Amino acid sequence: MKINWFPGHMTKALRELKVEVKNVDVIIYVLDARAPLASLNPELDKISDKKPILFVLNKCDLADNSKIDKLLKDNVLKVKYENSSVIKLNATSSGAINIVFNEIKKLCKEKIEKNISKGINFFLRAMVVGVPNSGKSTLVNNLCGKTKALTGNKAGVTRGKQWVTVGTNFQILDTPGTLYPNLENQSVARKLAYIGSIRDEILDKNELACDFIFDIRKQYPQAIAKRYNIDEEGLPYEVLEKIAMARKLLLKGGEVDYDRASIVLIDDFRKGKLGNITL
């Protein structure tokens, strides 16, 4: 299955980000910890304007933290982005604002000290970016302490930019999720589809489920077997059939309902029911 999705509103969003980045002190780059490197959008790299970047590895409660810790230990992100910091976070957890704000103050230390030396109270502006469904708006809502930004467990919920104020000296711009204009690397595209960054409606759910089975068995053998109490032997579509039989997902006449089995499998992954996984 060839995956390529870049709706018109994302083109507009990228144009707006190029303008707005000039007005911020720091960029908060939200990555999905279940597919952190696939969440790095090269189009966002182009508009960073050398601003400090705080990478937030979000949804760590669903991810394989041994892999995330290795990513941090190897400084994969800091090697590429010198003026940056990386933190692990669950955007829904309490105390997120203190973790994020403390890191931002470190990244903007020079500006803060300069303002204080002049007797000026420091005021920082941050822009939150990331691929769709990475948890940007959830993080913004948590930082604000109230629901100011729309959220949803699917791609494309935030369609326009939203400035929100946090406390007396911090302002955040929530932005729409943006993808690569051309998803040439289909391995990356599949990972983005698995985590919900690409609209499910444009995907063949059966092909996506079979691709997922093929990919997940290489990295997490027995994850599917443990969840559905089946063996994982056979071609992906045969495993999908076993899942349907185990969950009694059948059509009239006893035929396997591949569509429902596909939806159940991907949904279980997204909810962490297959275990903590990072692709």
Backbone as JSON, one array per atom type, in Angstrom:
{
  "sequence": "MKINWFPGHMTKALRELKVEVKNVDVIIYVLDARAPLASLNPELDKISDKKPILFVLNKCDLADNSKIDKLLKDNVLKVKYENSSVIKLNATSSGAINIVFNEIKKLCKEKIEKNISKGINFFLRAMVVGVPNSGKSTLVNNLCGKTKALTGNKAGVTRGKQWVTVGTNFQILDTPGTLYPNLENQSVARKLAYIGSIRDEILDKNELACDFIFDIRKQYPQAIAKRYNIDEEGLPYEVLEKIAMARKLLLKGGEVDYDRASIVLIDDFRKGKLGNITL",
  "N": [[0.84, -1.19, 0.0], [0.68, 2.1, -0.95], [1.35, 4.98, 0.77], [0.39, 8.29, 1.07], [-0.31, 11.35, 2.2], [-1.31, 14.6, 2.33], [-3.05, 17.04, 3.1], [-4.67, 20.11, 1.96], [-4.83, 22.11, 3.98], [-2.51, 21.8, 5.42], [-0.44, 22.81, 3.9], [-1.01, 25.53, 4.03], [-0.68, 25.8, 6.78], [2.09, 25.34, 7.15], [3.13, 27.57, 5.84], [2.21, 29.61, 7.53], [3.57, 28.95, 9.86], [6.2, 29.53, 9.19], [6.11, 32.26, 9.25], [5.29, 32.86, 11.9], [7.34, 31.75, 13.48], [9.33, 33.61, 13.72], [8.45, 35.19, 15.73], [8.73, 33.91, 18.13], [10.46, 32.6, 21.04], [11.34, 30.07, 21.52], [11.0, 26.68, 20.34], [8.67, 24.16, 20.87], [8.84, 20.91, 20.29], [6.89, 18.32, 19.65], [7.12, 14.89, 19.86], [5.97, 11.65, 19.03], [6.46, 9.11, 21.22], [6.19, 6.48, 20.52], [6.96, 6.26, 17.97], [9.36, 7.89, 17.5], [11.48, 8.91, 15.77], [10.29, 8.76, 13.28], [8.46, 10.71, 13.67], [9.77, 13.05, 13.29], [9.66, 15.75, 11.33], [10.97, 16.75, 8.33], [10.23, 19.08, 7.02], [9.55, 20.82, 9.04], [12.02, 21.21, 10.12], [13.16, 22.96, 8.32], [12.0, 25.4, 8.87], [12.74, 26.19, 11.36], [14.46, 28.26, 11.97], [16.8, 28.44, 13.43], [16.11, 28.57, 16.08], [16.02, 27.84, 19.64], [15.22, 24.48, 20.58], [12.91, 22.48, 22.23], [12.57, 19.19, 22.59], [9.89, 17.09, 23.07], [9.32, 13.99, 24.11], [6.58, 12.44, 23.81], [3.76, 10.58, 25.16], [4.98, 8.53, 26.56], [4.07, 6.68, 28.32], [2.97, 4.74, 26.79], [5.01, 3.78, 25.31], [8.11, 1.99, 24.52], [10.26, 2.18, 26.91], [12.92, 1.44, 27.24], [14.01, 1.61, 24.72], [13.6, 4.31, 24.25], [15.19, 5.45, 26.25], [17.68, 4.65, 25.32], [17.8, 6.11, 22.98], [17.99, 8.65, 24.06], [20.39, 8.4, 25.48], [22.21, 8.0, 23.42], [22.16, 10.47, 22.33], [20.84, 11.17, 19.97], [19.08, 13.14, 18.95], [20.18, 15.56, 19.92], [22.63, 15.64, 18.66], [21.97, 16.3, 16.08], [20.55, 18.65, 16.42], [21.86, 21.28, 17.81], [21.35, 23.43, 19.71], [19.39, 22.46, 21.75], [17.08, 20.55, 23.77], [15.99, 17.53, 25.36], [13.18, 15.81, 26.56], [11.38, 13.25, 28.35], [7.91, 12.57, 28.47], [4.54, 12.36, 29.64], [1.9, 13.8, 28.3], [-0.49, 14.18, 29.62], [0.0, 14.05, 32.27], [0.26, 15.21, 35.7], [2.12, 18.07, 36.74], [3.47, 18.52, 34.41], [3.76, 21.09, 33.4], [5.74, 22.29, 34.99], [8.02, 20.76, 34.39], [8.32, 21.21, 31.62], [8.49, 24.05, 31.51], [10.76, 24.6, 33.07], [12.79, 23.47, 31.5], [12.58, 25.05, 29.25], [13.33, 27.53, 30.27], [16.01, 27.03, 30.75], [16.95, 26.73, 28.13], [16.49, 29.27, 27.19], [18.09, 30.87, 28.72], [20.03, 32.87, 28.32], [18.6, 35.07, 27.21], [16.78, 35.57, 29.26], [18.47, 36.27, 31.41], [19.61, 38.55, 30.34], [17.4, 40.27, 30.14], [16.7, 40.49, 32.85], [18.96, 41.75, 33.86], [18.56, 44.24, 32.85], [16.47, 45.04, 34.29], [14.04, 44.17, 33.45], [11.08, 42.28, 33.43], [11.06, 38.91, 32.5], [9.55, 37.54, 29.57], [8.33, 34.88, 27.84], [7.84, 33.33, 24.66], [6.48, 30.53, 23.07], [6.34, 28.09, 20.46], [4.36, 25.38, 19.59], [4.95, 22.46, 17.85], [4.52, 19.64, 15.59], [3.84, 16.31, 14.29], [0.53, 15.27, 13.14], [-1.72, 14.22, 15.74], [0.17, 13.78, 17.72], [-0.03, 14.67, 20.23], [0.07, 17.38, 20.79], [-1.92, 19.41, 21.32], [-3.06, 18.34, 23.62], [-0.93, 18.58, 25.39], [-0.69, 21.38, 25.46], [-3.17, 22.03, 26.62], [-2.83, 20.88, 29.13], [-0.69, 22.38, 30.12], [-1.94, 24.82, 30.32], [-3.86, 24.31, 32.16], [-6.49, 24.08, 31.65], [-9.06, 23.33, 29.22], [-8.27, 24.64, 26.39], [-7.49, 24.22, 23.84], [-8.5, 22.31, 21.05], [-8.78, 18.77, 21.17], [-8.14, 15.36, 20.11], [-8.29, 11.86, 19.36], [-7.24, 11.41, 16.77], [-5.99, 12.16, 13.47], [-5.57, 15.58, 12.4], [-7.2, 17.28, 13.99], [-6.67, 19.83, 15.18], [-6.93, 22.71, 13.37], [-6.25, 25.37, 12.99], [-4.05, 28.06, 14.04], [-3.49, 28.76, 17.52], [-3.14, 31.03, 20.08], [-2.26, 30.8, 23.44], [-2.24, 31.71, 26.9], [-0.03, 31.11, 29.58], [0.19, 31.33, 32.91], [1.92, 34.28, 34.03], [4.09, 34.96, 32.52], [4.48, 33.49, 30.21], [3.71, 32.36, 27.02], [1.98, 30.42, 24.63], [1.9, 29.06, 21.36], [-0.3, 27.07, 19.8], [-0.28, 24.8, 17.13], [-1.45, 23.51, 13.92], [-1.11, 20.0, 13.21], [1.48, 18.85, 11.09], [2.54, 17.12, 8.17], [5.01, 15.43, 6.06], [5.29, 16.82, 2.81], [5.71, 14.95, 0.84], [5.65, 11.64, 1.3], [8.06, 9.83, 0.93], [9.59, 7.78, 2.07], [8.39, 4.82, 2.81], [8.44, 3.18, 5.01], [8.59, 4.95, 7.14], [6.17, 6.24, 6.64], [4.32, 4.19, 7.16], [4.7, 3.81, 9.92], [3.8, 6.27, 10.88], [1.16, 6.04, 10.12], [0.34, 3.9, 11.73], [0.42, 5.04, 14.31], [-1.57, 6.88, 14.15], [-1.25, 9.32, 12.84], [-1.91, 9.79, 10.29], [-4.84, 10.13, 8.42], [-7.25, 7.69, 9.08], [-9.3, 7.17, 7.33], [-8.36, 7.37, 4.73], [-6.87, 5.18, 4.31], [-6.26, 1.72, 3.49], [-7.65, -0.44, 5.55], [-7.25, -3.21, 5.99], [-4.84, -3.8, 4.64], [-3.16, -2.12, 6.07], [-3.27, -3.28, 8.62], [-2.14, -5.79, 8.08], [0.42, -5.01, 7.26], [1.26, -3.94, 9.67], [1.3, -6.22, 11.32], [3.37, -7.64, 10.06], [5.55, -5.88, 10.52], [5.58, -5.6, 13.36], [6.08, -8.13, 14.33], [8.74, -8.54, 13.84], [10.1, -6.94, 15.63], [8.83, -7.15, 18.13], [8.23, -9.98, 18.91], [5.69, -12.27, 19.75], [4.02, -10.39, 20.93], [1.51, -10.03, 19.76], [0.55, -12.61, 20.0], [0.34, -12.93, 22.79], [-1.59, -11.04, 23.43], [-3.94, -11.87, 22.08], [-4.08, -14.54, 22.54], [-3.18, -16.47, 20.65], [-1.3, -18.28, 18.12], [1.46, -16.92, 16.29], [2.19, -17.81, 13.84], [2.46, -18.04, 10.27], [1.29, -16.23, 7.32], [0.77, -12.63, 7.28], [-2.03, -12.04, 6.77], [-3.17, -14.39, 7.54], [-2.64, -14.45, 10.26], [-4.18, -12.27, 10.98], [-6.67, -13.33, 10.46], [-6.74, -15.29, 12.46], [-6.86, -13.63, 14.7], [-9.39, -12.52, 14.34], [-10.99, -14.8, 14.59], [-10.4, -15.53, 17.21], [-11.52, -13.41, 18.6], [-14.07, -13.62, 17.85], [-14.99, -12.2, 15.63], [-16.98, -12.13, 13.28], [-18.74, -12.45, 10.18], [-22.11, -12.76, 8.86], [-22.96, -16.14, 8.43], [-20.61, -17.09, 9.29], [-18.22, -16.2, 8.2], [-14.98, -14.68, 8.18], [-14.56, -11.45, 9.56], [-12.63, -9.33, 8.31], [-12.27, -6.56, 8.26], [-13.21, -5.55, 10.77], [-11.48, -6.95, 12.46], [-9.05, -5.84, 11.7], [-9.39, -3.18, 12.52], [-9.66, -3.55, 15.3], [-7.1, -4.59, 15.96], [-5.26, -2.46, 15.28], [-6.31, -0.45, 16.88], [-5.97, -1.55, 19.42], [-3.18, -1.51, 19.57], [-2.71, 1.28, 19.55], [-3.82, 2.0, 21.97], [-2.16, 0.86, 23.74], [-2.5, -1.78, 24.43], [-1.15, -3.91, 23.42], [1.14, -3.92, 24.7], [4.09, -2.05, 25.77], [5.42, -0.26, 23.22], [7.83, 0.76, 20.85], [8.51, 1.86, 17.69]],
  "CA": [[0.0, 0.0, 0.0], [1.4, 3.36, -1.05], [0.74, 5.97, 1.66], [0.8, 9.67, 0.83], [-1.43, 12.21, 2.6], [-0.89, 15.96, 2.67], [-4.2, 17.89, 2.76], [-4.38, 21.51, 1.66], [-4.65, 22.99, 5.16], [-1.14, 21.67, 5.93], [0.36, 23.76, 3.13], [-1.27, 26.83, 4.65], [-0.1, 25.79, 8.13], [3.54, 25.5, 7.04], [3.38, 28.98, 5.49], [1.99, 30.4, 8.73], [4.63, 28.65, 10.82], [7.38, 30.26, 8.75], [5.93, 33.65, 9.7], [5.18, 32.91, 13.36], [8.56, 31.34, 14.16], [10.1, 34.83, 13.97], [7.9, 35.87, 16.91], [8.85, 33.08, 19.33], [11.79, 32.44, 21.62], [11.69, 28.66, 21.57], [10.06, 25.76, 19.7], [8.39, 22.9, 21.56], [8.65, 19.94, 19.2], [6.29, 17.14, 20.26], [7.32, 13.65, 19.12], [5.29, 10.48, 19.59], [7.51, 8.19, 21.68], [6.01, 5.16, 19.91], [7.65, 6.34, 16.68], [9.98, 9.22, 17.66], [12.24, 9.39, 14.61], [9.32, 8.95, 12.2], [7.72, 11.94, 13.98], [10.59, 14.21, 12.91], [9.24, 16.23, 10.01], [12.02, 17.59, 7.74], [9.67, 20.39, 6.65], [9.63, 21.67, 10.23], [13.44, 21.56, 10.27], [13.47, 24.08, 7.43], [11.44, 26.68, 9.34], [13.1, 26.4, 12.77], [15.12, 29.57, 12.07], [17.86, 28.3, 14.43], [15.6, 28.83, 17.43], [16.18, 26.71, 20.57], [14.15, 23.49, 20.43], [12.67, 21.51, 23.3], [11.9, 18.0, 22.09], [9.09, 16.39, 24.07], [8.97, 12.62, 23.73], [5.27, 12.31, 24.44], [3.11, 9.25, 25.22], [5.96, 7.55, 27.07], [3.35, 5.62, 29.03], [2.63, 3.71, 25.8], [6.22, 3.46, 24.54], [9.15, 1.11, 25.05], [11.19, 3.15, 27.5], [14.31, 1.01, 27.06], [14.42, 2.18, 23.43], [13.63, 5.77, 24.42], [16.38, 5.76, 27.03], [18.85, 4.47, 24.43], [17.76, 7.27, 22.09], [18.5, 9.78, 24.83], [21.79, 8.13, 25.81], [23.0, 8.18, 22.2], [22.05, 11.89, 21.93], [20.49, 11.19, 18.55], [18.47, 14.42, 18.6], [21.07, 16.67, 20.22], [23.69, 15.67, 17.65], [21.43, 16.97, 14.9], [20.07, 19.98, 16.8], [22.79, 21.66, 18.87], [20.71, 24.24, 20.75], [18.15, 21.75, 22.01], [16.97, 19.73, 24.96], [15.04, 16.44, 25.13], [12.58, 15.28, 27.78], [10.3, 12.27, 28.24], [6.74, 13.15, 29.12], [3.17, 11.99, 29.31], [1.29, 15.14, 28.25], [-1.66, 14.26, 30.5], [0.41, 13.9, 33.67], [0.38, 16.43, 36.49], [3.5, 18.52, 36.85], [4.08, 18.7, 33.09], [4.1, 22.49, 33.18], [7.02, 22.58, 35.64], [9.08, 20.1, 33.63], [8.48, 21.92, 30.34], [8.9, 25.44, 31.73], [12.14, 24.59, 33.56], [13.67, 23.2, 30.35], [12.54, 26.23, 28.37], [14.13, 28.58, 30.92], [17.41, 26.68, 30.51], [17.25, 27.01, 26.72], [16.41, 30.72, 26.97], [18.79, 31.46, 29.85], [20.73, 34.11, 27.91], [17.62, 36.14, 27.06], [16.22, 35.85, 30.59], [19.48, 37.0, 32.2], [19.76, 39.87, 29.72], [16.25, 41.08, 30.55], [16.78, 40.75, 34.29], [20.04, 42.75, 34.07], [18.01, 45.55, 32.47], [15.32, 45.32, 35.14], [12.82, 43.82, 32.71], [10.54, 40.95, 33.7], [11.15, 38.11, 31.28], [8.31, 36.99, 29.0], [8.74, 33.95, 26.79], [6.81, 32.83, 23.74], [6.87, 29.24, 22.5], [5.47, 27.54, 19.43], [4.28, 23.92, 19.68], [4.82, 21.85, 16.53], [4.62, 18.19, 15.56], [2.95, 15.63, 13.33], [-0.82, 15.12, 13.7], [-2.01, 13.22, 16.78], [1.33, 13.54, 18.57], [-0.38, 15.12, 21.58], [0.39, 18.8, 20.95], [-3.0, 20.14, 21.98], [-3.19, 17.79, 24.98], [0.13, 19.21, 26.17], [-1.06, 22.79, 25.64], [-4.26, 22.07, 27.59], [-2.27, 20.56, 30.44], [0.1, 23.54, 30.54], [-2.86, 25.91, 30.64], [-4.72, 23.92, 33.27], [-7.89, 24.05, 31.2], [-9.17, 22.92, 27.82], [-8.36, 25.78, 25.47], [-7.19, 23.74, 22.5], [-9.24, 21.1, 20.7], [-7.98, 17.55, 21.12], [-8.85, 14.18, 19.62], [-7.39, 10.74, 19.08], [-7.16, 11.18, 15.33], [-5.23, 13.21, 12.78], [-6.24, 16.72, 11.78], [-8.18, 17.94, 14.85], [-6.31, 21.26, 15.22], [-6.85, 23.21, 12.0], [-5.73, 26.72, 12.94], [-3.15, 28.4, 15.14], [-4.16, 29.27, 18.71], [-2.26, 31.53, 21.13], [-2.81, 30.66, 24.79], [-1.34, 32.25, 27.92], [0.23, 30.25, 30.73], [0.75, 32.17, 33.96], [2.1, 35.71, 33.73], [5.27, 35.24, 31.68], [4.67, 32.43, 29.23], [2.63, 32.27, 26.03], [2.2, 29.28, 23.74], [1.14, 28.99, 20.12], [-0.62, 25.71, 19.36], [-0.35, 24.81, 15.67], [-1.96, 22.27, 13.33], [-0.12, 18.98, 12.89], [1.9, 18.87, 9.68], [3.3, 15.97, 7.67], [5.9, 15.69, 4.93], [4.52, 16.93, 1.57], [5.86, 13.71, 0.07], [6.12, 10.57, 2.17], [8.81, 8.92, 0.06], [10.0, 6.63, 2.87], [7.15, 4.16, 3.19], [8.58, 2.65, 6.37], [8.19, 6.08, 7.97], [4.74, 6.46, 6.41], [3.56, 3.15, 7.87], [4.75, 4.09, 11.36], [2.91, 7.4, 11.11], [-0.21, 5.53, 10.0], [0.06, 3.07, 12.9], [0.19, 5.86, 15.51], [-2.74, 7.73, 13.92], [-0.9, 10.64, 12.3], [-2.51, 9.86, 8.95], [-6.27, 9.84, 8.55], [-7.6, 6.29, 8.84], [-10.27, 7.09, 6.24], [-7.72, 7.29, 3.41], [-6.04, 3.98, 4.32], [-6.88, 0.4, 3.4], [-7.46, -0.95, 6.92], [-6.73, -4.58, 5.97], [-3.43, -3.73, 4.27], [-2.45, -1.49, 7.18], [-3.16, -4.27, 9.68], [-1.17, -6.82, 7.65], [1.75, -4.38, 7.34], [1.58, -3.82, 11.1], [1.67, -7.56, 11.8], [4.69, -7.93, 9.5], [6.56, -5.04, 11.18], [5.64, -5.79, 14.8], [6.64, -9.45, 14.66], [10.2, -8.46, 13.76], [10.64, -6.24, 16.81], [8.18, -7.6, 19.35], [7.61, -11.29, 18.72], [4.78, -12.73, 20.81], [3.12, -9.33, 21.43], [0.17, -10.35, 19.26], [0.17, -13.91, 20.57], [-0.05, -12.74, 24.18], [-2.82, -10.25, 23.5], [-5.13, -12.57, 21.55], [-3.98, -15.95, 22.88], [-3.08, -17.22, 19.4], [0.08, -18.36, 17.66], [1.71, -15.91, 15.25], [2.71, -18.46, 12.63], [1.7, -17.83, 9.04], [1.33, -14.93, 6.66], [0.03, -11.63, 8.05], [-3.48, -12.13, 6.66], [-3.57, -15.57, 8.3], [-2.63, -14.01, 11.66], [-5.35, -11.41, 11.12], [-7.8, -14.26, 10.52], [-6.71, -15.89, 13.8], [-7.34, -12.61, 15.64], [-10.84, -12.44, 14.14], [-11.6, -16.01, 15.15], [-10.25, -15.49, 18.67], [-12.43, -12.39, 19.13], [-15.41, -13.9, 17.28], [-15.33, -11.11, 14.7], [-17.44, -12.9, 12.13], [-19.89, -11.98, 9.42], [-23.16, -13.77, 8.77], [-22.48, -17.33, 7.74], [-19.37, -17.51, 9.92], [-17.03, -15.72, 7.5], [-14.14, -13.77, 8.96], [-14.72, -10.02, 9.32], [-11.28, -8.78, 8.3], [-12.3, -5.13, 8.55], [-13.3, -5.36, 12.22], [-10.24, -7.47, 13.05], [-8.01, -4.85, 11.42], [-9.64, -2.03, 13.39], [-9.35, -3.96, 16.67], [-5.65, -4.72, 16.11], [-4.62, -1.14, 15.29], [-6.81, 0.28, 18.05], [-5.3, -2.12, 20.6], [-1.82, -0.97, 19.59], [-2.74, 2.7, 19.91], [-4.2, 2.12, 23.38], [-1.14, 0.22, 24.56], [-2.95, -3.11, 24.87], [-0.19, -4.91, 22.94], [2.35, -3.72, 25.48], [4.82, -0.81, 25.5], [6.09, -0.5, 21.94], [8.42, 1.86, 20.09], [8.89, 1.34, 16.36]],
  "C": [[0.88, 1.24, 0.0], [0.66, 4.41, -0.22], [1.27, 7.35, 1.33], [-0.39, 10.58, 1.12], [-0.9, 13.56, 3.03], [-2.01, 16.92, 2.25], [-3.82, 19.36, 2.65], [-4.12, 22.38, 2.87], [-3.24, 22.9, 5.73], [-0.18, 22.6, 5.18], [0.23, 25.15, 3.73], [-0.61, 26.91, 6.03], [1.41, 25.99, 8.09], [3.92, 26.94, 6.7], [3.24, 29.86, 6.73], [3.09, 30.18, 9.77], [5.91, 29.41, 10.47], [7.33, 31.72, 9.2], [6.01, 33.74, 11.22], [6.48, 32.59, 14.08], [9.45, 32.54, 14.49], [9.66, 35.52, 15.26], [8.05, 35.07, 18.2], [10.3, 32.97, 19.78], [12.27, 31.0, 21.53], [10.6, 27.83, 20.87], [9.91, 24.52, 20.57], [7.99, 21.89, 20.5], [8.17, 18.63, 19.82], [6.46, 15.93, 19.34], [6.54, 12.53, 19.81], [6.34, 9.44, 19.94], [7.35, 6.78, 21.13], [6.67, 5.1, 18.53], [8.38, 7.67, 16.62], [10.69, 9.74, 16.43], [11.33, 9.58, 13.4], [8.54, 10.24, 12.4], [8.51, 13.21, 13.64], [10.27, 14.62, 11.48], [10.31, 17.15, 9.42], [11.52, 18.96, 7.31], [9.72, 21.35, 7.83], [11.07, 22.09, 10.5], [13.75, 22.84, 9.5], [13.0, 25.42, 7.98], [11.87, 27.01, 10.77], [13.84, 27.71, 13.01], [16.17, 29.6, 13.19], [17.41, 28.66, 15.84], [15.88, 27.62, 18.34], [14.98, 25.77, 20.45], [14.1, 22.6, 21.66], [11.9, 20.34, 22.69], [11.17, 17.31, 23.25], [8.72, 15.02, 23.53], [7.71, 12.25, 24.49], [4.75, 10.87, 24.34], [4.08, 8.16, 25.66], [5.3, 6.44, 27.85], [2.97, 4.48, 28.1], [3.86, 3.16, 25.08], [7.14, 2.49, 25.27], [10.26, 2.0, 25.6], [12.65, 2.73, 27.43], [14.85, 1.58, 25.75], [14.53, 3.71, 23.54], [14.87, 6.19, 25.2], [17.66, 5.63, 26.2], [18.95, 5.65, 23.46], [18.35, 8.49, 22.79], [19.99, 9.61, 25.13], [22.7, 8.37, 24.61], [22.96, 9.61, 21.67], [21.71, 12.05, 20.45], [19.93, 12.55, 18.12], [19.43, 15.58, 18.82], [22.24, 16.77, 19.24], [23.23, 16.47, 16.44], [21.02, 18.41, 15.21], [20.87, 20.44, 18.01], [22.1, 22.39, 20.02], [19.35, 23.63, 21.09], [18.23, 20.99, 23.32], [15.89, 18.68, 24.69], [14.51, 15.95, 26.47], [11.56, 14.2, 27.42], [9.1, 12.81, 29.0], [5.47, 12.4, 28.72], [2.39, 13.3, 29.41], [0.08, 15.28, 29.17], [-1.28, 14.25, 31.98], [0.48, 15.25, 34.39], [1.86, 16.79, 36.61], [4.19, 18.75, 35.53], [4.54, 20.13, 32.88], [5.46, 22.83, 33.8], [8.19, 21.98, 34.87], [9.38, 20.88, 32.35], [9.06, 23.32, 30.56], [10.34, 25.52, 32.21], [13.13, 24.35, 32.43], [13.72, 24.41, 29.42], [13.38, 27.36, 28.97], [15.63, 28.31, 30.75], [17.82, 27.05, 29.09], [17.28, 28.51, 26.44], [17.13, 31.51, 28.06], [19.41, 32.8, 29.49], [19.76, 35.28, 27.82], [17.07, 36.55, 28.43], [17.2, 36.68, 31.41], [19.67, 38.42, 31.66], [18.63, 40.8, 30.15], [16.32, 41.46, 32.02], [17.85, 41.81, 34.59], [19.57, 44.16, 33.72], [16.8, 45.91, 33.32], [14.0, 45.01, 34.47], [12.36, 42.41, 33.12], [10.55, 40.13, 32.42], [9.78, 37.58, 30.87], [8.72, 36.13, 27.81], [7.56, 33.5, 25.95], [7.33, 31.55, 23.09], [5.86, 28.8, 21.45], [5.52, 26.02, 19.52], [4.05, 23.35, 18.28], [4.92, 20.33, 16.65], [3.69, 17.59, 14.51], [1.57, 15.51, 13.95], [-0.89, 14.0, 14.74], [-0.81, 12.88, 17.65], [1.08, 13.97, 20.01], [-0.08, 16.58, 21.84], [-0.67, 19.54, 21.77], [-3.24, 19.64, 23.4], [-2.15, 18.42, 25.9], [-0.21, 20.66, 26.47], [-2.16, 22.91, 26.7], [-3.75, 21.81, 29.0], [-1.48, 21.75, 30.99], [-0.8, 24.68, 30.98], [-3.72, 25.6, 31.86], [-6.18, 23.92, 32.92], [-7.9, 23.71, 29.71], [-9.37, 24.14, 26.93], [-8.15, 25.35, 24.03], [-7.98, 22.46, 22.24], [-8.29, 19.91, 20.68], [-8.82, 16.41, 20.57], [-7.86, 13.11, 19.26], [-7.42, 10.4, 17.6], [-6.44, 12.36, 14.7], [-6.13, 14.35, 12.34], [-7.26, 17.42, 12.64], [-7.92, 19.44, 14.91], [-6.11, 21.75, 13.79], [-6.27, 24.61, 11.9], [-4.85, 27.01, 14.13], [-3.95, 29.0, 16.29], [-3.12, 29.74, 19.72], [-2.96, 31.36, 22.47], [-1.77, 31.13, 25.79], [-1.25, 31.31, 29.1], [0.88, 31.11, 31.81], [0.9, 33.61, 33.5], [3.25, 35.98, 32.77], [5.53, 34.16, 30.64], [3.46, 32.35, 28.32], [2.98, 31.19, 25.01], [1.32, 29.38, 22.51], [0.95, 27.52, 19.75], [-0.85, 25.75, 17.86], [-0.92, 23.51, 15.14], [-0.82, 21.28, 13.09], [0.21, 19.0, 11.41], [2.75, 17.65, 9.35], [4.25, 16.39, 6.58], [5.0, 15.84, 3.69], [4.6, 15.67, 0.71], [6.47, 12.63, 0.96], [6.83, 9.5, 1.34], [9.22, 7.65, 0.81], [8.75, 5.94, 3.41], [7.24, 3.48, 4.55], [8.16, 3.71, 7.38], [6.69, 6.3, 7.86], [3.89, 5.44, 7.16], [3.55, 3.42, 9.38], [3.82, 5.25, 11.72], [1.45, 6.97, 11.03], [-0.59, 4.7, 11.23], [-0.3, 3.93, 14.12], [-0.96, 6.85, 15.33], [-2.44, 9.11, 13.41], [-1.46, 10.85, 10.9], [-3.96, 9.42, 9.07], [-6.58, 8.39, 8.18], [-8.49, 6.15, 7.61], [-9.62, 6.94, 4.87], [-6.89, 6.01, 3.26], [-6.87, 2.72, 4.1], [-6.61, -0.29, 4.73], [-6.88, -2.36, 6.95], [-5.24, -4.6, 5.63], [-2.6, -3.13, 5.41], [-2.24, -2.5, 8.3], [-2.14, -5.35, 9.34], [0.25, -6.27, 7.68], [2.2, -4.29, 8.79], [2.02, -5.17, 11.67], [3.07, -7.93, 11.32], [5.78, -7.17, 10.25], [6.7, -5.38, 12.66], [6.27, -7.12, 15.17], [8.16, -9.44, 14.63], [10.8, -7.86, 15.03], [10.09, -6.74, 18.13], [7.46, -8.93, 19.13], [6.81, -11.68, 19.97], [3.87, -11.64, 21.36], [1.69, -9.62, 21.01], [-0.33, -11.65, 19.88], [-0.35, -13.75, 22.0], [-1.38, -12.01, 24.29], [-4.05, -11.07, 23.13], [-5.13, -14.07, 21.83], [-4.03, -16.83, 21.61], [-1.6, -17.45, 19.11], [0.23, -17.4, 16.48], [2.24, -16.51, 13.96], [1.82, -18.14, 11.44], [1.9, -16.46, 8.46], [0.49, -13.93, 7.45], [-1.49, -11.77, 7.97], [-4.01, -13.35, 7.41], [-3.59, -15.25, 9.8], [-3.85, -13.14, 11.93], [-6.62, -12.27, 11.23], [-7.88, -14.93, 11.9], [-7.22, -14.92, 14.86], [-8.86, -12.52, 15.56], [-11.55, -13.64, 14.77], [-11.54, -15.99, 16.67], [-11.23, -14.52, 19.31], [-13.85, -12.54, 18.59], [-15.9, -12.73, 16.42], [-15.7, -11.74, 13.36], [-18.63, -12.22, 11.47], [-20.96, -13.07, 9.45], [-22.66, -14.96, 7.97], [-21.15, -17.81, 8.29], [-18.11, -17.08, 9.22], [-16.28, -14.7, 8.37], [-14.39, -12.32, 8.56], [-13.34, -9.37, 9.43], [-11.25, -7.3, 8.67], [-12.31, -4.88, 10.06], [-12.04, -5.85, 12.92], [-9.1, -6.47, 12.87], [-8.15, -3.65, 12.35], [-9.28, -2.36, 14.83], [-7.85, -4.01, 16.91], [-4.96, -3.36, 16.22], [-5.04, -0.34, 16.51], [-6.15, -0.24, 19.33], [-3.87, -1.62, 20.71], [-1.82, 0.46, 20.09], [-3.09, 2.92, 21.37], [-3.22, 1.43, 24.31], [-1.48, -1.18, 25.03], [-2.06, -4.24, 24.34], [1.11, -4.83, 23.74], [3.0, -2.38, 25.11], [5.72, -1.01, 24.3], [6.62, 0.82, 21.35], [8.97, 1.3, 18.79], [10.05, 2.14, 15.76]]
}
